[in-house]
Amino acid sequence: MDESALSLELKRDLISLFRQNTGALETNSGRILNLYRERAFHDFDKLGIPSTKNEAYRYTPLEKYFQGNYDVELNANPFKIDVGSVFKCDVPELDTDVVLVLNGFFHSGNKTGQLSGGVIVCGLNEASVRFPDIFHKHYSHYADSEADGLVALNTLFAQDGVFVYIPPNTVMEKPLQIINLSHSLKNLRITRRNLIVAEENAVANIVVCDHTLCNQRYLANSLTEIFAGENARISFDRLQNENNLSTQINHVFIHQLQNSLFNGTSISLHGGLIRNNFYARQDGPNCETNLNGLFLCDDKQHVANYVLVDHASPHGTSNQLFKGILDNDATGSFNGKILVRKDAQKIQAYQKNNNLLLSSAARMNTKPHLEIYADDVKCSHGATVGQLDNEALFYLRSRGIGEKEARFLLMYAFANEIVSRISVPILKERIIELVDKRLRGELSKCNNCDIRCG
Amino acid sequence: MEESQDHILNEVTGGEYKYGFITDIETETIPKGLNEDVVRLISAKKKEPDFMLEFRLKAYRHWLTMKMPQWAHLTIPEIRYQDIIYYAAPRQQVGPKSLEEVDPELLRTFDRLGIPLEEQKMLSGVAVDAVMDSISVKTTFRETLAELGIVFCSMSEAIREYPELVKKYLGTVVPYTDNYFASLNSAVFSDGSFCYIPKGVRCPMELSTYFRINAANTGQFERTLLVAEDDSYVSYLEGCTAPMRDENQLHAAVVEIIALENAEVKYSTVQNWYPGDRNGKGGIYNFVTKRGICKGDNSKISWTQVETGSAITWKYPSCILRGNNTIGEFYSVAVTNNYQQADTGTKMIHIGKNSRSTIISKGISAGHGQNSFRSLVKVVKSADKVRNFTQCDSMLMGDKCGAHTFPYIEVENESAVIEHEATTSRIGEDQIFYCNQRGIDTENAVGLIINGYAREVLNKLPMEFAVEAQKLLAISLEGSVG
């Protein structure tokens, strides 16, 4: 492993941070969470913070975002939040069951316990004590800390997050909305850890929104493990709208058993550095995985999507569609990989990445990647980088539409391909509005809002 | 089934070719191993001027500081660099006296490839002076070329006779620091070809290494330098379709192309080195650095390659598009069968405005073959209105092989239009059934389908190469499906 002096220094700092706080971390956390720290420690010690020499992070210069002083909270923040009053405009308020996660901790104001149908939603730490069987079976089983130093780092510092359990043969009545908030008067380092278990024949709709409440620097390292049992159907949509000083690293590990379906969509609007890592493994035949992403970025934003779809069983289907619009000095990257293992025959796997560059300083790097060890497969990938079509612009203008509006319309149509794939209808409408505002550059200018997103 | 596969393989690769291509009578070799003295010795034996020795020494010293790269999607057994003999004087061959003495199996392969009789003789090592009139062909060729001012000779000759040209261009596209194998090559290269097309000259014939007898034994570290002056054109052919055996396991060649204003260079390769036996034993490692620079405005470099041989192929013929309105093209067919591995592709570095590039790659994997396509399309900030189109298709035959693609696209300029598409599939049973129905047996059907699949690339080859390459593909893959 190639390591720069900087990444070594960062690693040393983080290790000493862990050593100083091991006691507090372990007392605050359930036994099962502590079980995995030792291995994570070794893995992190070996891997460190990935540098650009790491192939998966080649286009994401993470190190500089890890530099500087960050506080760490080892206990839940007692700050009281009234969702209704804080979010007057931008956060989708939907007809959903809402849970708040503040600075990585399951908020004490959440209604916990069982929802209808025996669905369990509670804090991760609490769940690890209440449901040791489920934890022993799933926790840290899908997130491979050997593969990525940041995964190891998450397991090392994991304390809390959201736990969702959908029992067999259960359909969640309302979508569950998880709102991740960052609020602090100082720069803050946040670790979030979620576990979602959908047993066989379960149906779940989960929406995650990421927001910041103040204009501090946040460094969030989130990890979600999702288990989809036989015939389970999960939709997992994510809206990322944090301030442009924040750094957000997301890992989503999806483990699918046979006949299961996973739909994931991530919409990245604001955020200084957003890194989304999706790892989907199809561990039974006839699985379907759909991963979509849209990122709209400007200023000095960097948005990176990394996707690995691992077809370990035959008769699987997967689709990846990621689209980006980049303006000003924004940089983006897409790194998608389809892996078809030996004997995983009859696979259909598709991958597409389209990008629009709007300014001369914007940059896009893309690497669609196939690794195929079975012969009876249909796989394809495509990637494009380009601009708005001049002829289409001319067409619209010749019909009396102003240039600005015409450009907007074309971008909107470009983005709509992703937004239209969001499975929760009300959420879709809300996101259409947000994307509309974002493309017009109005999202950061809401007067009646406490938050300054931009 | 297995047996017929075996049989065909032997046929194609000359697997257990018992007559042997080469019997050494007198080889002037130096002890194996590599150190500074060996580099000096090579330079001295070749009576090179001082600047060459310096170049070699710098390269060697740099090589010592490097490690063999590990990033390729290849499994490479350890290479013992100290066990290689780095210099062997051109060997005299004693071959069969006439075609009657040549292994009939080999002749049959030649026939099926449609190689002309005279060439067959040459390729099978029949003593050239006894039968060949290609010598006269060669001389006529040389005369015509000389009249036009074209220089086409071996690298050693060029170093002696045109030192100023070599000094000016050698190492300018692939510097000796470029990569591990390029450094090694720069330190110890034995020979290769040098080609210089003067201003405004359109080379009237395809230049082929075939016709240069002294190119036949250039050995394992080949160095080729091709310079096309303003407004010139040349089409250059390397390799041949006939199976080639070589005792040297590691081949680390370097090819440099320089195209000045309005020049056009077309470089075609057919590579069919010994791929090892059915179990993946033996075979050549072909680790080549090929790069061209479109230095002047409106220049064009086009790479076409058909790769069917070698145990391991690792190369990326690339274009640096520095001039404005320059064009880079890459057309490739790569076949891996049995235990062959290939990690090949291209790089297109767009620096000039309005530069355009096209990449068409067709990978075919069969048996236990692992075939990777790796490409980089880079558009730097200053390169306005760049256009690139990339298509890479992979075909899988058999359930133990693999096909992988690693395309990198890096765009720093908003006016660029970059497209990339790739597909992976296999020969459909329905396609074969369709052919069978019409009285075409499975073997021929596979040949037919593969040729259709690779047509876009094969069409780019010069005529005589294209015909042979088509047959070569069909033969290489016989027995893979069915």
Interface residues (C-beta under 8 A of the other chain):
Chain A: E55 Y59 K342 D343 Q345 N355 L357 L358 S359 S360 A362 R363 M364 N365 T366 K367 P368 H369 L370 E371 I372 Y373 A374 D375 D376 V377 K378 C379 S380 H381 G382 A383 T384 V385 G386 Q387
Chain B: W71 H73 K381 S394 L396 M397 G398 D399 K400 C401 G402 A403 H404 T405 F406 P407 Y408 I409 E410 V411 E412 N413 E414 S415 A416 V417 I418 E419 H420 E421 A422 T423 T424 S425 R426
